[in-house]
Amino acid sequence: MKPFRLLWFASLRSTSDHAARLRKMGKLFAPAVVVCGRQTAGRGRGKNTWWSNSDSIAATFVLPIHDRLPPQQLPLLAGLALREAAVALTGVREIQLKWPNDLMHDGRKLAGLLCERVGKADLVGIGLNVNVDPQKAPAALRGQITSLLTIGGKAIDLTNSLIAIGEQLNAIIRRRAEQPFSVFVKEFNRHDALVGKTVTIIGHGDDPAIVGKCEGVDDFGRLLVRCLGTLHRILAGQVSVRPAARSASRRV
């Protein structure tokens, strides 16, 4: 894949929203990356928002659609790429993946992803806490987030972090052209933060929540949750981990 064309903005509400708008206007060509110094209304899944500050990376990578890359595979591949970048930057291998779009370390959120297909391009929105001090985050987040600085014990250049992410995205897309998706699913399951835990899955609309034990991800990238003897294969939804003291629920 060609090098990413960089579009930098001092401030944006959302890099993904701006990338989608430029793409629809015919002013953004893949591959590219939209980066901002300050993001004021970053988007997560559903109605969630992503908090960030000047010590974070807020970026959206714009990728040309690949014939062998169905959109449902992209979040898993992008998560693996982001994890490899974080490991390379910190030297810490205990960074985990929380399906469908989070990086975790020691139970705290390190990064989030949002993947969308817009105007015949794949957008990979990334929020990564690089040199963030969790104690300077909003009070409600302080016990929930971490950063590369916290994990690795040293400050990391933001530009180097962005380059590392781009390199890993390029590498994993090249590998996907040569290897079946099942290879990447096995990699994901080796670093899965949810396997063996009791989780609650909230879907869309009026669908009832599913509570059960996570058994990993299948070869289509769907989350496997066993509830009342039935194995559910979940393509999308919001996931929360139930407290350990309640993990022996009769519903599993």
C-alpha positions in Angstrom: 0.0 0.0 0.0 1.2 3.6 -0.7 2.3 5.8 2.1 -0.4 7.6 4.1 -1.1 11.2 3.1 -1.2 13.3 6.3 -4.0 15.8 6.9 -3.4 17.6 10.2 -5.9 20.0 11.9 -5.4 21.9 15.1 -8.9 21.1 16.4 -11.8 18.9 15.2 -15.0 17.6 16.7 -14.2 14.1 15.4 -11.5 12.9 13.0 -13.8 10.2 11.7 -16.6 12.6 11.1 -14.3 15.0 9.3 -12.7 12.2 7.2 -16.2 10.9 6.2 -17.3 14.4 5.2 -14.1 15.0 3.1 -14.5 11.6 1.5 -18.1 12.2 0.5 -17.1 15.6 -1.0 -14.4 13.9 -3.1 -11.6 15.8 -1.3 -9.9 12.8 0.5 -8.1 10.0 -1.2 -6.9 6.7 0.3 -4.6 6.0 1.8 -4.6 8.9 4.1 -4.7 9.8 7.8 -6.6 12.6 9.4 -5.1 13.8 12.6 -5.9 16.6 15.0 -4.2 18.2 18.0 -7.4 18.5 19.9 -10.6 16.4 19.4 -13.7 17.8 21.2 -16.4 15.2 20.4 -14.7 11.9 19.5 -17.1 9.1 18.8 -17.1 5.6 20.3 -19.5 2.8 19.5 -23.2 3.7 19.6 -23.8 6.9 21.6 -20.5 6.6 23.5 -17.9 9.4 23.3 -14.1 9.3 23.5 -12.3 11.6 25.8 -8.8 12.8 24.8 -6.4 15.6 25.4 -3.1 16.8 23.8 -1.3 13.8 25.2 -3.5 11.4 23.2 -3.6 10.5 19.5 -6.9 11.2 17.8 -6.6 10.0 14.2 -8.6 8.3 11.4 -6.8 6.2 8.9 -8.5 6.1 5.4 -7.8 2.8 3.7 -8.7 1.7 0.1 -11.2 -1.1 0.1 -9.4 -4.4 -0.3 -11.1 -7.2 -2.2 -10.2 -9.8 0.5 -11.2 -7.6 3.4 -14.9 -7.7 4.3 -15.9 -4.8 6.5 -16.7 -7.1 9.5 -13.0 -8.3 9.6 -11.5 -4.8 9.8 -12.1 -4.1 13.5 -10.3 -7.3 14.5 -7.4 -6.7 12.2 -7.1 -3.0 13.2 -7.2 -4.0 16.9 -4.3 -6.5 16.3 -2.3 -3.8 14.5 -2.9 -1.2 17.2 -1.9 -3.7 19.9 1.3 -4.6 18.1 2.1 -0.9 17.8 1.5 -0.4 21.5 3.7 -3.4 22.4 6.5 -2.1 20.2 6.3 1.3 21.8 6.3 0.1 25.4 8.0 -3.3 25.3 5.0 -4.6 27.4 3.3 -7.7 25.9 0.5 -8.0 28.4 -1.7 -5.6 26.4 -5.0 -7.2 25.6 -7.9 -6.9 23.2 -11.5 -6.4 24.3 -13.9 -7.3 21.5 -15.0 -5.4 19.4 -12.8 -2.3 19.6 -10.8 -1.7 22.8 -7.2 -2.2 23.9 -6.8 -3.0 27.6 -4.0 -3.3 30.2 -4.6 -4.6 33.7 -8.4 -4.1 33.3 -8.1 -0.5 32.2 -8.7 1.0 28.7 -5.7 2.1 26.7 -7.3 2.7 23.3 -10.5 2.5 21.3 -11.2 2.0 17.6 -14.2 2.8 15.4 -14.3 1.2 11.9 -16.7 2.3 9.2 -17.0 1.9 5.4 -17.7 5.3 3.8 -17.5 6.4 0.1 -15.7 3.2 -1.0 -13.1 3.5 1.7 -12.5 2.0 5.1 -12.1 4.4 8.0 -10.3 3.3 11.1 -10.7 5.8 13.8 -8.2 5.5 16.7 -8.0 7.1 20.1 -4.8 6.1 21.9 -3.7 7.4 25.3 0.0 8.0 24.8 1.3 10.3 27.5 -1.9 10.8 29.4 -1.8 11.0 33.2 -5.0 9.2 34.2 -5.3 11.4 37.3 -5.7 14.4 35.1 -8.7 12.8 33.2 -12.3 13.6 34.2 -13.1 12.1 37.6 -15.4 9.4 36.2 -12.6 8.0 34.0 -9.6 8.1 36.3 -10.0 4.5 37.5 -10.9 3.2 34.1 -8.1 4.3 31.8 -4.4 3.9 31.3 -1.7 5.1 28.9 1.5 4.1 27.2 3.3 6.3 29.6 1.7 4.5 32.6 2.4 1.1 31.2 5.9 1.6 29.8 7.1 4.1 32.4 8.4 6.7 29.9 7.1 9.4 27.6 6.7 8.5 24.0 6.8 10.9 21.0 3.3 11.3 19.5 4.6 11.3 15.9 6.5 8.1 16.5 3.4 6.6 17.9 1.4 7.6 14.8 4.1 6.2 12.5 4.1 2.9 14.4 0.3 2.5 14.1 0.5 3.2 10.3 3.3 0.7 9.9 1.4 -2.0 11.7 -1.9 -1.3 9.8 0.0 -1.6 6.5 1.7 -4.8 7.7 -1.4 -6.6 8.8 -3.3 -5.7 5.6 -0.4 -7.1 3.5 -0.5 -10.3 5.7 -4.3 -10.6 5.3 -3.8 -10.7 1.5 -1.6 -13.7 2.0 -3.2 -15.5 4.9 -6.7 -16.7 5.8 -8.7 -14.7 8.4 -8.6 -17.7 10.7 -4.9 -17.0 11.3 -5.7 -13.6 12.7 -8.6 -14.9 14.8 -6.2 -17.2 16.6 -3.9 -14.3 17.3 -6.8 -12.3 18.6 -7.9 -15.1 20.9 -4.4 -15.3 22.4 -4.7 -11.8 23.6 -8.5 -11.7 24.3 -9.4 -9.9 27.5 -12.8 -11.5 27.7 -12.2 -15.2 27.4 -13.5 -17.2 30.4 -15.3 -14.1 31.9 -19.0 -13.6 32.4 -20.1 -10.7 30.1 -23.3 -8.8 29.4 -24.0 -8.0 25.7 -26.4 -5.2 24.9 -27.5 -5.2 21.3 -29.5 -2.8 19.3 -33.1 -1.8 19.6 -35.3 -3.9 22.0 -33.3 -7.1 21.8 -32.8 -8.5 25.4 -29.3 -8.4 26.9 -27.3 -11.7 26.8 -25.4 -12.7 29.9 -23.0 -15.6 29.6 -19.4 -16.8 29.6 -17.2 -15.6 26.8 -15.6 -18.4 24.7 -13.5 -16.2 22.4 -14.1 -15.1 18.8 -15.0 -17.4 15.8 -13.6 -17.4 12.3 -16.0 -14.7 11.2 -14.9 -12.3 14.0 -18.1 -12.9 16.0 -18.0 -13.0 19.8 -18.9 -16.4 21.3 -21.0 -16.2 24.4 -22.6 -19.3 26.0 -25.8 -18.7 27.9 -28.1 -21.4 29.3 -26.4 -24.0 27.2 -26.8 -22.0 24.0 -23.7 -20.6 22.2 -24.5 -17.2 20.8 -22.5 -15.8 17.9 -22.6 -12.0 18.3 -21.6 -9.7 15.4 -22.1 -6.4 17.1 -23.0 -5.0 20.6 -21.8 -3.3 23.7 -19.9 -5.5 26.1 -19.4 -5.2 29.8 -17.6 -7.6 32.2 -19.6 -8.7 35.2 -17.9 -8.4 38.6 -16.0 -11.6 39.5 -18.1 -12.2 42.6 -21.2 -12.6 40.4 -19.5 -14.7 37.6 -21.2 -17.9 38.9 -24.6 -16.8 37.6 -27.0 -19.6 36.9 -27.6 -18.0 33.5 -24.2 -19.2 32.2 
